[in-house]
Amino acid sequence: MKVAARFPIKESFELKYFLLAFHLALLVVAVVAEIHWSWRFAAILSVFLSYYFSNKNYLRITRAPDDLCWTGESWLMRGYSQSQDSRYLDLIGDSWISGVASLLHFDDGTHRHYWFFSKVSLGARAYSELVYYARQYLKEKSIAEK
């Protein structure tokens, strides 16, 4: 099977540092705020819980067993099971696509997958290619559904 393009799913350090900085700022506000100790404790605990779940979701959207591939007609990925079979993926219309970063939602028939791509991590050319293919796929999919 020919692959027209491969897009590696990898960590985005910009997003990781943003999450960390945001939660550190919230922590500083919670510590410095002049409130009752019980409210301060609740605020600090909330910040730690928020960071835990944010980091957990960050790891989920920046890791995959293989690169995302575009064949020219469909999306696919290998490596979901021990047999290393290829899974065809359907790009879902509620994906978020912008000029700088995208959160793409895929369905393989049994599970939903979410992956984060950014212009910085992929490179300008590969990212613009990914955005073009994703928008074209969604456009053709919406026309076919009508």
ABEGO torsion letter per residue (X at the ends): XBBABBBBBBBBAAAAAAAAAAAAAAAAAAAABBBBAAAAAAAAAAAAAAAAAAAAAAAAAABBABBBBBAGABBBBBGABAAGBBBBBBBBAABBBBAABBBBBBBAGABBBBBBBBAAAAEAAAAAAAAAAAAAAAAAAAAAAX
